[in-house]
């Protein structure tokens, strides 16, 4: 996931407004790579996303923050499906 997220983020830089890209970059580097980076993209399942979401909420992170990070995250596997890197996108945030 770490390699894919970094590559995906590089592609998004050209397509997003600078402020949106900055938010995506922060989510990827501060939350997504530390949480999912060691997991192969092809092994990502909805249970991983659900467990992450529940853990973040249990730590006291706000629902809005978790939702926004999840929305950023769901874009990466969606892109992987469109480019045929993986066959299906695990469901996004619960």
C-alpha contacts under 8 A as a table, 3 or more apart, distances in Angstrom:
res1	aa1	res2	aa2	distance
1	X	4	X	5.07
1	X	5	X	5.81
1	X	33	X	7.14
1	X	36	X	6.18
1	X	37	X	4.68
1	X	38	X	6.30
1	X	39	X	5.62
1	X	40	X	5.32
1	X	41	X	4.93
2	X	5	X	5.20
2	X	6	X	6.17
2	X	33	X	5.31
2	X	36	X	7.15
2	X	37	X	4.04
2	X	38	X	6.61
2	X	39	X	7.95
3	X	6	X	5.22
3	X	7	X	6.24
3	X	37	X	7.65
4	X	7	X	5.13
4	X	8	X	5.94
4	X	41	X	7.39
5	X	8	X	5.01
5	X	9	X	5.95
5	X	28	X	6.98
5	X	33	X	7.29
5	X	76	X	6.77
6	X	9	X	5.13
6	X	10	X	6.29
6	X	28	X	7.84
7	X	10	X	5.12
7	X	11	X	6.47
8	X	11	X	5.16
8	X	12	X	6.24
8	X	76	X	6.42
8	X	79	X	7.92
9	X	12	X	4.96
9	X	13	X	6.29
9	X	24	X	7.49
9	X	25	X	6.88
9	X	28	X	7.82
10	X	13	X	5.38
10	X	14	X	7.58
11	X	14	X	6.04
11	X	15	X	7.19
12	X	15	X	5.07
12	X	16	X	5.97
12	X	21	X	7.06
13	X	16	X	5.66
13	X	17	X	7.90
13	X	18	X	7.64
13	X	21	X	5.82
16	X	20	X	6.04
16	X	21	X	5.57
17	X	20	X	5.29
17	X	21	X	6.06
18	X	21	X	5.04
18	X	22	X	6.09
19	X	22	X	5.08
19	X	23	X	6.42
20	X	23	X	5.17
20	X	24	X	6.26
21	X	24	X	4.98
21	X	25	X	5.99
22	X	25	X	5.02
22	X	26	X	6.13
23	X	26	X	5.12
23	X	27	X	6.20
24	X	27	X	5.09
24	X	28	X	6.08
24	X	72	X	6.25
25	X	28	X	5.16
25	X	29	X	6.08
26	X	29	X	5.37
26	X	30	X	5.62
26	X	31	X	7.67
27	X	30	X	5.44
27	X	31	X	5.28
27	X	32	X	6.21
27	X	69	X	5.84
27	X	72	X	7.27
28	X	31	X	5.72
28	X	32	X	4.69
28	X	33	X	5.76
28	X	73	X	7.77
29	X	32	X	6.32
29	X	33	X	5.67
29	X	34	X	7.16
30	X	33	X	7.06
30	X	34	X	6.72
31	X	34	X	5.61
31	X	35	X	6.03
31	X	69	X	7.74
32	X	35	X	5.11
32	X	36	X	5.62
32	X	37	X	6.89
32	X	73	X	7.21
33	X	36	X	5.26
33	X	37	X	4.21
33	X	38	X	7.86
34	X	37	X	5.74
35	X	38	X	7.98
35	X	52	X	7.50
36	X	39	X	5.47
37	X	40	X	7.76
39	X	43	X	6.61
39	X	44	X	6.85
40	X	43	X	5.29
40	X	44	X	6.78
41	X	44	X	5.43
41	X	77	X	7.99
41	X	86	X	7.74
42	X	86	X	6.27
44	X	48	X	6.63
44	X	90	X	7.03
45	X	48	X	5.50
45	X	49	X	6.99
45	X	90	X	5.40
45	X	91	X	7.97
46	X	49	X	5.19
46	X	50	X	6.12
46	X	90	X	5.04
46	X	91	X	5.58
46	X	92	X	7.22
47	X	50	X	4.97
47	X	51	X	5.94
48	X	51	X	5.19
48	X	52	X	6.16
49	X	52	X	5.11
49	X	53	X	6.12
49	X	92	X	7.37
49	X	93	X	6.57
50	X	53	X	5.09
50	X	54	X	6.12
50	X	93	X	6.77
50	X	94	X	6.45
51	X	54	X	5.18
51	X	55	X	6.06
52	X	55	X	5.13
52	X	56	X	6.13
53	X	56	X	5.21
53	X	57	X	6.25
53	X	66	X	6.50
53	X	70	X	7.98
53	X	93	X	7.39
54	X	57	X	5.19
54	X	58	X	6.05
55	X	58	X	5.01
55	X	59	X	6.18
56	X	59	X	5.11
56	X	60	X	6.65
56	X	61	X	5.49
56	X	66	X	6.97
57	X	60	X	5.13
57	X	61	X	4.95
57	X	62	X	6.46
57	X	63	X	6.73
57	X	66	X	7.39
58	X	61	X	7.19
61	X	65	X	6.87
61	X	66	X	6.90
62	X	65	X	5.31
62	X	66	X	6.33
63	X	66	X	5.14
63	X	67	X	6.01
64	X	67	X	5.03
64	X	68	X	6.12
65	X	68	X	5.15
65	X	69	X	6.20
66	X	69	X	5.24
66	X	70	X	5.99
67	X	70	X	4.94
67	X	71	X	6.05
67	X	93	X	6.90
68	X	71	X	5.00
68	X	72	X	6.31
69	X	72	X	5.11
69	X	73	X	6.12
70	X	73	X	4.87
70	X	74	X	6.03
70	X	92	X	6.90
70	X	93	X	5.58
71	X	74	X	5.21
71	X	75	X	6.64
71	X	92	X	7.33
71	X	93	X	7.22
72	X	75	X	5.51
72	X	76	X	7.30
73	X	76	X	5.61
73	X	77	X	7.37
73	X	92	X	7.97
74	X	77	X	5.81
74	X	78	X	6.28
74	X	91	X	7.95
74	X	92	X	5.39
74	X	93	X	7.60
75	X	78	X	5.06
75	X	79	X	6.18
76	X	79	X	5.17
76	X	80	X	6.34
77	X	80	X	4.75
77	X	81	X	6.22
77	X	86	X	7.83
77	X	89	X	5.60
77	X	90	X	7.64
78	X	81	X	5.15
78	X	82	X	6.32
78	X	89	X	5.82
79	X	82	X	5.03
79	X	83	X	6.14
80	X	83	X	5.19
80	X	84	X	5.94
80	X	85	X	4.90
80	X	86	X	5.74
80	X	89	X	7.97
81	X	84	X	4.86
81	X	85	X	5.90
81	X	86	X	5.14
81	X	87	X	5.72
81	X	88	X	5.83
81	X	89	X	6.37
82	X	85	X	7.76
83	X	86	X	7.98
84	X	87	X	6.33
86	X	89	X	7.51
91	X	94	X	7.75
